[in-house]
Amino acid sequence: MQQTGKKFIIYAYRLTNDTGSAPCIYDLNGNPTGVLTLVCCKGGQIRHKNTQNEREIKTGLRHIIGKKHKEKIGNGQDEVYLMGIYKNKLLYFAKIAKILNMEDYFDPNSPYKGRHDDIYEIFSGGFKRNVNNPKFHPKGQIEVHRKDWLGGYALISNCFAYWGKESKVMPQNLLKMLPLFQGHKCYELNTPEGMQIMCFVEKLWDFKNIIQKSPHDYINNINSKGCGKNENHPVPQGI
């Protein structure tokens, strides 16, 4: 898979839940689309020093990947993969095809209108929550909306395997080197860790046929108030 002059990078992170909205493979009618997007969650931070002093920080996985790789993916310098881990299982693995600014993703003329994560509208001077998918990051969760937008970028893939409820159990030797909590890690493919990850994925998926399974808790069918509580899923004994 390696090519001279091209850098191959895998970003791995843990999800606190799997509702079909982040990442998203569905339209608003619940139909799989053949496109995987990550445009909500894993965004920025709002740090409160006191009730009158807060600081918005543009950070999080989407912002880091977008800032580092947006142009390099576009001109073929970088090939970037996104790996989602849920309850110590491989939830999805995706090759990022392109990265958009969130303003472009949510533009009224965007080709991504009508997706399950199409929950914001832009207007002069800011953004606002629309009426789509109301149970995901509901209108009242203003701070959550701000964190979404601090992520800055939309990650888009048309080459992915999303196993959802059929997520694949990961071996303990692989879990040892992956994120244990809610942070992320990145691995270059030519490192022992990167090769080990890719070897595991290649046993499950041929990188040709898109896999689109059902999420664990589809957001329209549950009484959700957003992304759920933070969970640190324990790593199996022996690690």
C-alpha positions as CSV (number, residue, x, y, z in Angstrom):
1,M,0.0,0.0,0.0
2,Q,2.9,2.3,0.5
3,Q,4.0,4.6,-2.3
4,T,7.2,6.7,-2.6
5,G,6.7,10.2,-1.5
6,K,3.2,9.7,0.0
7,K,2.6,9.6,3.7
8,F,0.0,7.1,5.1
9,I,-1.4,7.9,8.5
10,I,-4.1,6.2,10.7
11,Y,-6.0,8.2,13.3
12,A,-7.7,6.1,16.0
13,Y,-10.1,7.2,18.6
14,R,-12.8,5.9,21.0
15,L,-16.5,6.7,20.7
16,T,-18.8,7.0,23.7
17,N,-21.8,5.7,21.7
18,D,-22.9,4.7,18.3
19,T,-26.1,6.4,17.1
20,G,-25.6,6.7,13.4
21,S,-25.0,10.5,13.5
22,A,-21.3,10.8,14.2
23,P,-20.0,9.1,12.1
24,C,-23.0,9.3,9.7
25,I,-23.8,7.0,6.8
26,Y,-27.5,7.8,6.5
27,D,-29.8,10.3,5.0
28,L,-32.7,11.8,7.1
29,N,-35.0,8.9,6.0
30,G,-32.6,6.3,7.4
31,N,-31.2,5.1,4.1
32,P,-27.5,4.3,3.8
33,T,-25.8,6.7,1.3
34,G,-22.4,5.2,0.4
35,V,-20.7,8.1,2.1
36,L,-19.4,8.3,5.6
37,T,-19.0,11.7,7.3
38,L,-17.7,12.9,10.6
39,V,-18.9,16.5,11.1
40,C,-20.3,16.6,14.7
41,C,-18.7,15.5,17.9
42,K,-14.9,15.3,18.4
43,G,-14.8,19.0,18.1
44,G,-13.4,21.8,20.2
45,Q,-13.4,22.7,23.9
46,I,-15.0,25.4,26.0
47,R,-13.0,25.9,29.2
48,H,-14.6,27.8,32.0
49,K,-12.4,29.6,34.5
50,N,-15.4,31.1,36.3
51,T,-19.0,32.0,35.5
52,Q,-17.9,35.1,33.6
53,N,-14.8,33.9,31.9
54,E,-14.6,31.2,29.3
55,R,-12.3,30.3,26.4
56,E,-13.2,28.6,23.2
57,I,-10.4,26.3,21.9
58,K,-10.3,25.1,18.3
59,T,-9.1,21.6,18.8
60,G,-10.4,18.0,18.8
61,L,-9.9,15.3,16.2
62,R,-11.6,16.9,13.3
63,H,-9.7,20.2,13.7
64,I,-6.4,18.4,14.0
65,I,-6.9,16.3,10.9
66,G,-8.4,19.1,8.9
67,K,-5.6,21.6,9.8
68,K,-2.8,19.1,9.1
69,H,-4.1,17.2,6.1
70,K,-6.8,19.1,4.2
71,E,-4.5,20.4,1.5
72,K,-2.2,17.4,1.5
73,I,-5.1,14.9,0.9
74,G,-6.3,17.2,-1.9
75,N,-3.0,17.2,-3.7
76,G,-2.2,13.5,-3.0
77,Q,0.6,13.9,-0.5
78,D,-1.2,12.2,2.4
79,E,-3.5,9.2,2.6
80,V,-5.3,9.4,5.9
81,Y,-7.5,6.7,7.6
82,L,-9.9,7.1,10.4
83,M,-10.5,4.3,12.9
84,G,-13.4,4.3,15.4
85,I,-13.3,2.1,18.5
86,Y,-16.5,1.4,20.5
87,K,-16.5,-0.8,23.6
88,N,-13.1,-2.4,22.6
89,K,-14.4,-3.3,19.2
90,L,-13.6,-1.9,15.7
91,L,-16.7,0.1,14.8
92,Y,-15.5,1.5,11.5
93,F,-12.5,2.1,9.4
94,A,-12.5,4.8,6.7
95,K,-10.2,6.3,4.1
96,I,-10.7,10.1,4.1
97,A,-11.4,11.2,0.6
98,K,-11.7,15.0,1.3
99,I,-12.0,17.5,4.0
100,L,-14.4,20.5,3.9
101,N,-14.7,23.5,6.1
102,M,-17.9,23.2,8.1
103,E,-19.3,26.3,6.5
104,D,-19.1,24.5,3.1
105,Y,-20.6,21.3,4.4
106,F,-23.6,23.1,5.8
107,D,-24.0,25.5,2.9
108,P,-27.5,25.7,1.5
109,N,-26.2,24.4,-1.9
110,S,-24.0,21.7,-0.4
111,P,-24.4,18.2,-1.9
112,Y,-24.5,16.8,1.6
113,K,-27.9,18.4,2.5
114,G,-30.4,15.9,3.8
115,R,-27.9,13.7,5.6
116,H,-28.5,12.5,9.2
117,D,-25.9,14.9,10.4
118,D,-27.3,17.9,8.5
119,I,-28.3,19.6,11.8
120,Y,-27.0,23.1,11.3
121,E,-27.7,26.1,9.1
122,I,-25.3,29.0,8.5
123,F,-26.2,32.6,8.3
124,S,-24.3,35.9,8.4
125,G,-22.3,36.0,11.6
126,G,-22.8,32.5,12.8
127,F,-24.7,29.2,12.7
128,K,-27.9,27.8,14.2
129,R,-29.5,24.5,14.9
130,N,-32.1,23.5,12.4
131,V,-35.1,21.1,12.8
132,N,-33.4,18.0,11.4
133,N,-32.7,15.0,13.5
134,P,-33.9,16.8,16.7
135,K,-32.8,14.2,19.2
136,F,-29.2,14.5,18.2
137,H,-27.5,17.5,19.9
138,P,-30.9,19.1,20.6
139,K,-31.5,22.8,20.2
140,G,-31.1,23.4,23.9
141,Q,-27.5,22.1,24.0
142,I,-25.9,25.4,23.0
143,E,-22.5,24.5,24.4
144,V,-22.5,21.2,22.5
145,H,-23.3,23.1,19.3
146,R,-20.4,25.4,19.9
147,K,-18.0,22.5,20.5
148,D,-19.2,21.0,17.2
149,W,-18.3,24.2,15.3
150,L,-14.9,24.5,17.0
151,G,-14.0,21.3,15.2
152,G,-14.0,23.4,12.1
153,Y,-13.9,20.6,9.5
154,A,-16.0,17.9,8.0
155,L,-14.2,14.6,7.3
156,I,-15.7,12.7,4.3
157,S,-15.1,9.2,3.0
158,N,-16.5,7.1,0.2
159,C,-14.2,4.1,1.0
160,F,-15.2,2.7,4.4
161,A,-16.3,-0.3,6.4
162,Y,-18.9,0.6,9.1
163,W,-19.8,-2.5,11.1
164,G,-22.1,-0.9,13.6
165,K,-23.9,-3.6,15.7
166,E,-21.6,-6.1,14.0
167,S,-18.5,-4.4,15.3
168,K,-15.4,-6.6,15.3
169,V,-13.7,-7.7,18.6
170,M,-10.2,-6.5,18.7
171,P,-7.3,-8.6,20.0
172,Q,-5.7,-7.6,23.3
173,N,-2.3,-7.0,21.8
174,L,-3.8,-4.4,19.4
175,L,-5.9,-2.7,22.2
176,K,-2.7,-2.2,24.2
177,M,-1.4,0.4,21.8
178,L,-4.7,2.0,20.9
179,P,-6.3,4.9,22.8
180,L,-7.6,3.7,26.2
181,F,-10.0,6.6,26.8
182,Q,-11.4,9.5,24.8
183,G,-8.3,10.9,23.3
184,H,-6.9,9.9,20.0
185,K,-3.6,8.5,18.6
186,C,-2.1,8.6,15.2
187,Y,0.2,6.0,13.6
188,E,2.2,6.1,10.4
189,L,1.7,3.0,8.3
190,N,5.4,2.2,8.0
191,T,5.7,1.8,11.8
192,P,5.2,-1.5,13.6
193,E,2.0,-0.2,15.2
194,G,0.6,1.1,11.9
195,M,1.4,-2.2,10.1
196,Q,-0.3,-4.2,12.9
197,I,-3.5,-2.1,12.7
198,M,-3.6,-2.4,8.9
199,C,-3.0,-6.1,9.0
200,F,-5.9,-6.6,11.3
201,V,-8.2,-4.4,9.2
202,E,-7.2,-6.2,5.9
203,K,-8.3,-9.5,7.4
204,L,-11.8,-8.1,7.8
205,W,-12.2,-5.9,4.8
206,D,-11.0,-5.8,1.2
207,F,-11.0,-1.9,0.9
208,K,-13.2,-2.3,-2.2
209,N,-16.7,-3.1,-1.1
210,I,-18.3,-0.5,1.2
211,I,-19.8,-2.0,4.4
212,Q,-22.8,-0.3,5.8
213,K,-24.4,-2.0,8.8
214,S,-26.9,-0.7,11.5
215,P,-25.6,1.3,14.4
216,H,-26.0,0.1,18.0
217,D,-28.6,2.8,18.9
218,Y,-30.1,4.6,16.0
219,I,-30.7,8.1,17.2
220,N,-34.3,8.4,15.9
221,N,-35.4,5.3,17.9
222,I,-34.0,6.3,21.3
223,N,-34.8,9.0,23.8
224,S,-31.4,10.6,23.4
225,K,-30.2,14.0,24.6
226,G,-27.1,14.1,22.4
227,C,-23.9,12.1,22.5
228,G,-24.5,10.6,25.9
229,K,-22.4,10.6,29.0
230,N,-18.7,10.1,28.8
231,E,-17.7,6.5,29.1
232,N,-14.3,5.0,29.6
233,H,-14.8,1.4,28.5
234,P,-12.4,-0.7,30.5
235,V,-9.7,-2.6,28.6
236,P,-9.9,-6.4,29.1
237,Q,-7.8,-7.9,31.8
238,G,-4.3,-8.9,30.8
239,I,-3.5,-5.6,29.1
